[in-house]
Amino acid sequence: MKSNEKIRNIAIIAHVDHGKTTLVDELLKQSGAYRTNEAIVERAMDSNALEKERGITILSKNTAVLYNDVKINIVDTPGHADFGGEVERVLKMVDSVILLVDAFEGPMPQTRFVLKNALALNLPVIVCVNKIDRPDARPEAVIDEVYDLFITLDANDQQIEFPIVYTSAKNGTGSLTADGEQKDLTVLFDQIIEHMPAPEADLEAPVQVLISTIDYNLYVGRIGIGKIERGVLNVGDETIIVNKESDQSKKVRITKLFTFDGLKRIPVQTTTAGDIIALAGIEDLQIGDTVCDPKDPSPLDFVKISEPTLSMVFSVNNSPFAGRDGKYVTSRQVRDRLMRQLNTDVSLKVEETAATDAFKVYGRGELHLSILIETMRREGYEFMISKPQVVIKEVNGKKHEPIEHVTVDLPNEYAGSVIERLGRRKGELVNLTPVGDDYTRLEFKIPARGLIGYRSQFMTDTKGTGVMNSIFDGYEPFKGEIPHRDTGSLVATEPGVSVTYALYNLQDRGVLFIGAGEDVYEGMVVGQSNRPENIEVNVCKRKKLTSVRSVQADEKQIMVPPVKLSLEGVMEYLGDDELIEITPKVYRLRKKFLNRDERKRANR
């Protein structure tokens, strides 16, 4: 079989924040993808608003650059473990990978996960040691750690003979040696052309395209993205869509065909085997479908996506403020939106519940679910969510729960307090390694439920200097009860508007989540109590007006600013008997039962 020497298909894989998207920026820039008068966008591949804000890649994206007359199709993948499903499926689209590793941090949990998937598919690897310009860079030690990781993952002799490039994606420079002169990224381009295989291309065989990604556009509808495994595809061709899992098939005609050029999709009339293409105008196209010649409708295998480990209940908002802010508030609208998400997110699972206005949503982690919640909120949806729960399995009649492998990098002085905290949450310390002179790397195995509600506490314990990463490690027997929150909530007893006088007098009862002038209702959580039990408070209570005045009584009231929690912060705080009200404008914490008497009955 011939190879299409004019094409290379490559994915960039790495742990979160090791510089994948920045490297793609530079590859685009240096390949001439931008016109001379065109504005250069930083982190161009992170086109989603949430990606720009959070500085992370959530969705894998395709681009293509031209170097020495060879088209290099590049897939930028997410680095966060919660979006591992994106990485797993796009690896089916490429023929090789660039493994990016931070020159200080070295291989991290997600590095192991993505490399394991790449090696399982027998994809050749270029190792790119990035951020070589860091003052604390330790490239030689990092390369040793990378070799150790390849050996641990049972890489074969061919895979372990990988080329190494030392880069600074931020500066757009690279070299073949750690102390070599850092010029442009020509060395990386050359290594891709020289060492990475061209895709096999049997142009005479019946056409076969595996759909690995689904995009959506208001003008053209669903867009399926995948690699042509064999044959030639033309606009106007009659094809059949088959799926190995569902055994369903249907005939469709190709009406719109695109290839990638820089950040643009270019309409074309014909494409050949080996190229990555986009198809538009086909309804109900799904991830994992194969577009085939009707004379040879043979579906391709699709990668098995790891199962979700966390669940939440999404329900219709029934608070006294329901419908104030949202555009889409009914159960049908919420259900339709969740089902639509399943088309593009293979790691997500949605189940109907006994209640017609509630749906159980399963995801890979807190971040995975919080991104979905934030996206829906910005689109105008209004709903409620419950506390995240881990997915428990039964193995041989015993309860098993998901275990996370946690890696913590932190200054030496904070190691003791983190070990103690995670120990109380059933964490088991499996490794302790010095990193440099002042830092320590701790590795734990801990139940996934032990991490719920801990991340904000971790930032407090390490004064914002620690970095914590976790990845799913497998299922193990249930580890027993884990203490969650040792404080109750401040719960509003009256509807109305909060006033400074009432809040000032409540400051010594705990931490407030709201300020003056905010609408509240009975059963709304307005703060965190400093006691183990809930405290019912009236935040609308006004000062009684009398004719008597004194200097002490009228002293200036100094308010401590309220704590404004992020969505992840609210999710971490949430108790078993509490819900979060999500609207396009605010998050509100509330009790499941708003009425005091109903809460007492439920507790009994």
FIVO-940864 format. One line per 2 residues: their letters; for each residue x, y, z of C-alpha. Coordinates in pm, whole numbers. Layout:
BEGIN
A	X/Y/Z; ...
# end
This chain:
BEGIN
MK	0/0/0; 128/347/-87
SN	173/632/160; 56/987/99
EK	398/1152/141; 249/1502/107
IR	58/1468/438; 142/1420/807
NI	-132/1379/1069; -14/1460/1421
AI	-175/1524/1762; -14/1732/2035
IA	-68/1563/2372; 44/1666/2722
HV	-53/1734/3080; -255/2049/3150
DH	-62/2378/3118; 251/2230/2959
GK	214/2460/2655; 31/2268/2377
TT	-188/2553/2253; 100/2804/2267
LV	315/2569/2058; 37/2536/1797
DE	20/2919/1786; 388/2934/1694
LL	363/2652/1439; 81/2845/1269
KQ	275/3171/1282; 604/3030/1150
SG	442/2827/873; 290/3142/724
AY	-72/3058/813; -135/3428/884
RT	-134/3693/611; 114/3977/663
NE	-166/4220/753; -370/3971/959
AI	-404/4012/1336; -228/3730/1522
VE	-449/3586/1794; -290/3450/2111
RA	-397/3091/2190; -590/3091/1861
MD	-700/2729/1901; -880/2806/2230
SN	-1170/2969/2048; -1432/2891/2313
AL	-1496/3184/2557; -1455/2956/2859
EK	-1121/2831/2722; -996/3189/2689
ER	-1107/3277/3044; -974/2968/3219
GI	-657/2928/3014; -730/2561/2940
TI	-823/2360/2631; -1165/2195/2668
LS	-1237/2073/2312; -988/1919/2072
KN	-946/2125/1754; -802/2075/1408
TA	-572/2296/1208; -325/2245/924
VL	3/2408/823; 215/2380/509
YN	589/2320/542; 814/2243/242
DV	506/2142/36; 396/1891/303
KI	59/1948/468; 77/1887/844
NI	-267/1829/997; -241/1917/1368
VD	-490/1827/1642; -463/2032/1964
TP	-596/1822/2254; -707/1907/2611
GH	-458/1848/2892; -700/1820/3184
AD	-793/1468/3298; -1166/1553/3296
FG	-1151/1592/2916; -957/1270/2855
GE	-1244/1143/2635; -1154/1413/2382
VE	-796/1285/2368; -893/917/2345
RV	-1105/958/2034; -895/1210/1834
LK	-595/976/1853; -788/757/1605
MV	-754/1045/1355; -374/1079/1355
DS	-66/872/1264; 178/1013/1524
VI	196/1239/1831; 410/1512/1983
LL	437/1449/2358; 496/1783/2531
VD	663/1776/2875; 737/2074/3101
AF	1115/2116/3151; 1063/2159/3527
EG	755/1953/3617; 842/1654/3400
PM	587/1376/3332; 263/1429/3528
PQ	-48/1207/3574; -214/1315/3250
TR	116/1272/3062; 102/905/3158
FV	-266/875/3055; -228/1030/2708
LK	98/849/2635; -55/517/2737
NA	-336/572/2483; -91/674/2210
LA	133/370/2267; -170/137/2271
LN	-255/261/1919; 112/208/1821
LP	161/575/1732; 523/700/1692
VI	620/981/1934; 832/1296/1921
VC	915/1410/2275; 919/1787/2310
VN	1074/1924/2632; 900/2261/2656
KI	962/2574/2866; 1338/2514/2835
DR	1384/2885/2914; 1252/2842/3270
PD	1518/2939/3528; 1445/2615/3720
AR	1442/2392/3408; 1600/2045/3457
PE	1590/1894/3105; 1833/1603/3162
AV	1641/1477/3466; 1309/1522/3283
ID	1428/1314/2984; 1533/1037/3227
EV	1184/1047/3378; 1029/1028/3028
YD	1239/718/2944; 1128/563/3276
LF	764/635/3184; 802/470/2840
IT	955/161/3004; 680/149/3269
LD	417/160/2991; 587/-133/2809
AN	685/70/2502; 847/-143/2230
DQ	1201/-86/2099; 1077/122/1806
QI	858/349/2026; 1133/412/2282
EF	1374/537/2013; 1196/871/2001
PI	1343/1198/1867; 1381/1477/2126
VY	1334/1851/2063; 1392/2117/2331
TS	1156/2413/2284; 1029/2736/2429
AK	678/2759/2280; 638/3105/2434
NG	941/3235/2239; 876/3017/1934
TG	1223/2858/1945; 1367/2506/1945
SL	1691/2308/1945; 1802/1945/1923
TA	2010/1977/2242; 1923/2113/2586
DG	2202/2372/2577; 2192/2433/2201
EQ	2120/2768/2041; 1745/2833/2046
KD	1634/2948/1701; 1292/2916/1538
LT	1087/2593/1526; 1243/2467/1202
VL	1401/2176/1393; 1056/2059/1508
FD	911/2086/1156; 1208/1887/1022
QI	1166/1614/1285; 795/1581/1197
IE	869/1543/823; 1170/1313/876
HM	1059/1084/1157; 679/1082/1157
PA	513/841/909; 297/955/620
PE	-57/811/625; -127/499/424
AD	-336/581/119; -508/316/-90
LE	-678/536/-349; -828/242/-539
AP	-1015/92/-238; -1379/179/-151
VQ	-1397/500/54; -1398/480/435
VL	-1404/778/678; -1417/736/1058
IS	-1594/1031/1227; -1393/1118/1542
TI	-1528/1465/1624; -1861/1645/1584
DY	-1883/2023/1555; -2194/2238/1514
NL	-2255/2550/1308; -2580/2750/1297
YV	-2552/2789/919; -2460/2436/807
GR	-2571/2231/1111; -2372/1926/1222
IG	-2014/1894/1099; -1837/1557/1120
IG	-1455/1557/1132; -1242/1250/1060
KI	-963/1094/857; -1017/931/517
ER	-878/583/582; -895/474/219
GV	-1035/574/-119; -1136/908/-267
LN	-1433/1118/-152; -1613/1367/-379
VG	-1897/1614/-337; -2209/1446/-475
DE	-2098/1092/-388; -2365/852/-266
TI	-2241/697/61; -2373/487/348
IV	-2322/566/720; -2268/263/944
NK	-2186/224/1315; -2022/-88/1459
ES	-2190/-44/1800; -2550/18/1689
DQ	-2558/-184/1363; -2763/99/1210
SK	-2706/230/859; -2850/492/625
KV	-2770/625/279; -2663/990/240
RI	-2523/1210/-36; -2212/1421/32
TK	-2315/1786/-20; -2038/1982/157
LF	-1675/1878/194; -1396/2076/365
TF	-1023/2040/437; -822/2242/690
DG	-587/2529/609; -453/2721/908
LK	-752/2826/1117; -995/2800/825
RI	-1204/2524/668; -1168/2534/292
PV	-1453/2392/75; -1324/2136/-176
QT	-1477/1911/-443; -1258/1605/-381
TT	-1021/1464/-115; -806/1153/-96
AG	-704/893/162; -478/1013/443
DI	-625/1363/474; -835/1491/766
IA	-1162/1635/639; -1492/1784/758
LA	-1836/1681/627; -2142/1906/660
GI	-2509/1872/577; -2560/1519/716
ED	-2825/1496/988; -2779/1264/1289
LQ	-2410/1205/1215; -2254/1062/1533
IG	-1904/1021/1676; -1787/668/1590
DT	-1984/651/1261; -1806/534/944
VC	-1890/693/609; -1851/413/349
DP	-1897/322/-12; -2246/159/-44
KD	-2083/-136/-225; -1859/-206/78
PS	-2034/-87/399; -1768/-204/648
PL	-1757/1/973; -1428/78/1149
DF	-1358/9/1517; -1385/309/1747
VK	-1191/359/2068; -1363/257/2394
IS	-1412/574/2599; -1340/558/2974
EP	-1654/558/3188; -1773/856/3396
TL	-1687/858/3767; -1910/1140/3899
SM	-2283/1216/3878; -2514/1508/3955
VF	-2888/1560/3931; -2999/1846/3703
SV	-3356/1956/3780; -3599/2233/3694
NN	-3560/2543/3910; -3850/2561/4160
SP	-3723/2840/4387; -3932/3154/4455
FA	-3709/3337/4202; -3756/3078/3924
GR	-3789/3230/3577; -3652/3573/3671
DG	-3330/3552/3470; -3350/3247/3245
KY	-3468/3216/2888; -3499/2833/2895
VT	-3657/2709/3217; -3881/2409/3141
SR	-3791/2040/3185; -3828/1981/2810
QV	-3581/2259/2730; -3326/2138/2988
RD	-3364/1778/2867; -3321/1871/2500
RL	-3005/2069/2581; -2852/1780/2778
MR	-2934/1533/2500; -2776/1769/2245
QL	-2456/1772/2453; -2432/1393/2413
NT	-2378/1444/2038; -2042/1616/2091
DV	-1927/1491/2433; -1858/1118/2434
SL	-1755/1116/2804; -2097/1239/2919
KV	-2397/1021/3005; -2755/1135/3078
EE	-3028/925/3243; -3395/998/3297
TA	-3510/971/3662; -3842/879/3825
AT	-3916/1253/3847; -4012/1407/3513
DA	-3829/1733/3594; -3492/1580/3698
FK	-3209/1415/3501; -2900/1231/3625
VY	-2587/1351/3446; -2260/1152/3462
GR	-1920/1306/3387; -1545/1250/3424
GE	-1499/1495/3713; -1602/1822/3877
LH	-1442/2036/3605; -1608/1835/3326
LS	-1953/1891/3479; -1889/2252/3582
IL	-1794/2343/3221; -2126/2198/3100
IE	-2314/2390/3373; -2136/2717/3292
TM	-2195/2673/2917; -2570/2611/2969
RR	-2595/2908/3207; -2440/3141/2948
EG	-2681/3014/2684; -2976/3130/2898
YE	-3069/2809/3081; -3198/2811/3438
FM	-3195/2493/3651; -3079/2338/3979
IS	-2799/2093/4051; -2734/1856/4341
KP	-2413/1770/4524; -2172/1563/4306
QV	-2175/1191/4391; -1918/930/4289
VI	-2033/635/4077; -2026/321/4295
KE	-1993/-23/4131; -2065/-367/4272
VN	-1788/-624/4216; -1840/-979/4354
GK	-2110/-854/4589; -1889/-576/4736
KH	-1907/-200/4686; -1620/-55/4481
EP	-1552/315/4433; -1336/521/4190
IE	-981/593/4310; -778/891/4194
HV	-399/912/4161; -313/1257/4296
TV	17/1438/4238; 92/1742/4454
DL	387/1981/4401; 430/2220/4693
PN	692/2402/4906; 845/2171/5169
EY	695/2367/5461; 336/2277/5365
AG	388/1903/5302; 296/1798/5658
SV	-41/1972/5664; -142/1835/5317
IE	-41/1478/5414; -252/1510/5731
RL	-557/1651/5547; -555/1389/5271
GR	-491/1115/5528; -816/1209/5702
RK	-989/1176/5363; -861/815/5324
GE	-566/922/5110; -267/685/5101
LV	77/841/5041; 251/622/4781
NL	551/839/4689; 746/1139/4817
TP	1012/1293/4592; 1219/1613/4638
VG	1190/1845/4335; 1468/2103/4340
DD	1583/2249/4673; 1259/2386/4817
YT	980/2177/4661; 841/1830/4727
RL	625/1608/4504; 370/1396/4693
EF	173/1117/4525; -144/975/4680
KI	-409/718/4600; -736/854/4731
PA	-1110/788/4680; -1259/1034/4430
RG	-1516/1143/4692; -1226/1239/4923
LI	-1128/1513/4677; -1477/1665/4656
GY	-1461/1989/4850; -1084/1975/4911
RS	-932/2185/4630; -1017/2524/4783
QF	-892/2401/5121; -568/2289/4950
MT	-510/2640/4812; -558/2779/5165
DT	-325/2519/5320; -46/2596/5071
KG	-115/2974/5059; -178/2944/4684
TG	168/2802/4606; 75/2433/4564
VM	-25/2258/4242; -252/1954/4260
NS	-339/1722/3970; -543/1403/3975
IF	-634/1127/3731; -864/826/3753
DG	-670/518/3868; -937/246/3877
YE	-1198/97/4112; -1112/-40/4458
PF	-1319/-166/4754; -1514/107/4939
KG	-1283/283/5187; -1542/372/5451
EI	-1692/702/5564; -1506/1026/5487
PH	-1574/1345/5686; -1704/1610/5445
RD	-1786/1949/5593; -1750/2012/5965
TG	-1960/2331/5959; -2326/2407/5894
SL	-2483/2685/5689; -2643/3019/5769
VA	-2999/2979/5635; -3234/3273/5568
TE	-3567/3256/5752; -3745/3548/5581
PG	-3789/3659/5220; -3687/4015/5132
VS	-3376/4224/5070; -3063/4186/5286
VT	-2964/4491/5491; -2629/4602/5638
YA	-2764/4618/5994; -2864/4250/5996
LY	-2549/4130/5816; -2323/4329/6051
NL	-2473/4153/6352; -2428/3812/6186
QD	-2057/3846/6106; -1949/3669/6422
RG	-2177/3372/6338; -1972/3267/6036
VL	-1867/3366/5681; -2123/3551/5468
FI	-2181/3472/5099; -2402/3775/5026
GA	-2376/4151/5074; -2637/4417/5146
GE	-2914/4487/4894; -2943/4129/4762
DV	-3276/3949/4716; -3316/3646/4944
YE	-3589/3389/5011; -3669/3152/5294
GM	-3436/2850/5288; -3161/3025/5089
VV	-2806/2966/5219; -2651/3307/5289
GQ	-2325/3198/5455; -2118/2931/5627
SN	-2183/2880/5996; -1890/2858/6239
RP	-2071/2574/6418; -2132/2214/6306
EN	-2507/2274/6279; -2713/2508/6060
IE	-2807/2847/6204; -3129/3013/6091
VN	-3087/3389/6048; -3290/3688/5935
VC	-3075/3894/5698; -3362/4135/5625
KR	-3400/4256/5986; -3387/4635/6005
KK	-3280/4851/6298; -3566/4968/6516
LT	-3601/5345/6501; -3627/5520/6840
SV	-3581/5877/6956; -3292/5774/7181
RS	-2940/5817/7039; -2596/5731/7179
VQ	-2242/5763/7044; -2172/5389/7082
AD	-2493/5279/6907; -2430/5496/6604
EK	-2065/5409/6551; -1973/5334/6190
QI	-2047/4968/6106; -1750/4809/5930
MV	-1849/4511/5716; -1616/4230/5615
PP	-1662/4179/5237; -1870/3866/5158
VK	-1699/3560/5011; -1802/3522/4646
LS	-1756/3156/4552; -1683/3039/4197
LE	-1904/2766/4047; -1647/2500/4146
GV	-1627/2660/4493; -2004/2639/4536
ME	-2004/2277/4415; -1731/2191/4667
YL	-1920/2362/4953; -2252/2191/4879
GD	-2401/1972/5156; -2616/1660/5109
DE	-2936/1854/5187; -2851/2151/4963
LI	-2887/2248/4596; -2739/2516/4370
EI	-2978/2737/4177; -2810/2819/3843
TP	-2932/3119/3644; -2769/3325/3365
KV	-2690/3596/3622; -2619/3427/3959
YR	-2553/3106/4152; -2762/3070/4467
LR	-2712/2810/4737; -3033/2681/4892
KK	-3172/2400/5105; -3362/2120/4925
FL	-3658/2196/5153; -3702/2570/5181
NR	-3954/2563/5466; -3816/2518/5820
DE	-4086/2268/5922; -4031/2061/5605
RK	-3657/2046/5682; -3725/1924/6034
RA	-3959/1652/5903; -3699/1543/5644
NR	-3424/1527/5912; -3646/1311/6135
# end
